[in-house]
């Protein structure tokens, strides 16, 4: 009887592993930045070498993100009044080298946190002043109509700048 119970438990456990992957949240949709609910990104932009004019424009800029999630791929189209940008994130694909308009060549990877509900993108970069840093974006869905992005800029000297960005589903 114990051997049967053990075999049944092992079978049930094995069957739940693939089901866990299906539990990852789906970020697909159109999301609009809620400036009032979000933190300022001024310090992050300043640390990245952005000018006062660029930082001032970012304070009140409407941002729309259109996200399409399919399997282990996340396509993100970011639309602003100044610039549009498209990015493709490969979840669990390891480090990829990419070209960045602002930072030249960067290395980036996207993975699920161990809890399976938070998507983490890490980008290793060199800032304009030559300082190495890591840019981290943690995406979660606290509810079906809210996308929370916690952005960190970690410097090699141990300093960290953080900002929360709240986006609301519009579609």
N, C-alpha and C positions, 0 to 999 in steps of 0.2 A: 504494500500500500504506500509506503513512504517513497519508494522508487517511482511509482506512478504519479504521485503528487508532485515529486520533484520534476519529472519529465513534463508534466502539464504546466507547472510554473515556468520552466525554461521555455517551453513553446509559447506561452502567453507573453513572456518577456521579449522573445525574439520577434513576435508579431507587433509589439508596440513600438519597436525602434523605427520601422518605416513610417508608422503613423505619426510619430513625433515630427518628422520632416514636413508632413502635411499641415502641421499646426502653426507653422511660421505665418506671421501676418502678411497680408497682401496690401502693399502700399499703392497699388494702382489707383489712379484718379487724378483729378485736377485740384491743386492745393494753392490757396492764396495766403501770403504772409499776413499775419495779424500783427501789425506794428505796435499797437497798444499793449498787447500781451507779451511781446518779445523784448528781450534785452537789447541794449545798444551793442553794435559790433564795432563801434568806433575804435576801441583799443586794439582789437584784433586787426582791423584794417591798417591802423597806424603802424603796428609792429610788422606788418607785411610790406611797409614802404609806400602805402597809398597816400596821395596828396590830400591836403585839407579840402580841396574842391571835390575829390572823389568821395571822401568820407562824409562830407556834408550832403552830397547827392544821395548817398546810400541811406541816410537817416530817414528819409520820407519816400523812398522808392517803392513803388508797387512791384511785388515779385509774385509771379505765378510759376509753379512747378507742375509739369505734367509728367506723371510717373506711369510707366508701363512695366509691370513685373510679369515675367514668364519663366517659370522654372528657376534656374540659378542666374538669371540675368535681370538687371534692373536698368531700364532706360529712363533717363531724366532729362527733360527739356526744361530749361530755366528761361523764362521770358521776363524782361524788364523794359522800361522805357528807354534805356541806354544801350542794352546789349542782350542778344539771345545766345544761349550756349546749350549744347547737347553733350551728354556724357553717358557712357555705358559702363555699368559696374557688373563684374562677374563675381558672384558670391561663391566663396570657397575656392577660388581659382589661383590663389597664391599672389605673389608680388608681380605687378605689371609695370613696365615703364611707359610713361605717357608724356606728351608735350603739354605744357601749361602756358597760357598766354602771359601769366604774371611771373612764374618761377622757373621757366625753362623746362628742363627734364626733371620729372618727379617719378617716384616709385609709389605705387598705390596698391592696396588690397582691401577687399570687403569680405567680412565674415559675420556669421551669427554669433552673438554672445552665447555662453553655455546655456542660458535660460531659454534660448530659441525665440525670444520675442523682441530682441534688440538687434538691429543691423548696424554694424560698426565698420566705417571706412577709415582707414589710416593712410595718410599720405606723407611720405618722407620728402622733405624739400630743403632747399637752401634759400633763405630770404634775401632780399635785395642787398642788405648790408653784409652778406656773406655768412650769416649765422645759420647753422643747421637747426632744423626744427621739425616737429611732427604735427600735422594738422589732423585732428580726429573729429569725425562727425558720427554721433550716435543717434539713430532714428528709432523712435518708438511710436506706437499708436495707443495713447492712453484711453481713447474711445474712438468709435468709428468715424467721427467727424473731425478729429484732431490729430495732426502729425507734429510730434515734438522732436526738434533737432537740438541736441546739446553739442555745441561746437567748442573744441579745445585747441589751443595752440600751445604746444609744449616745447620749451627751449632746452637745449642741451645743458644749460646751467641750472636746471631745476625749476625755473619759473613756468607758470601756467596761466594763460588767459582763457576765460570761459564765458560763453554767452548762450542763452537759450533762445531758440527761434520757434515760434508757434505758428503753424499753418493750419488753415481751416479748409475742409473739403467743400468745393463749390459745385461738384458734379456727382 
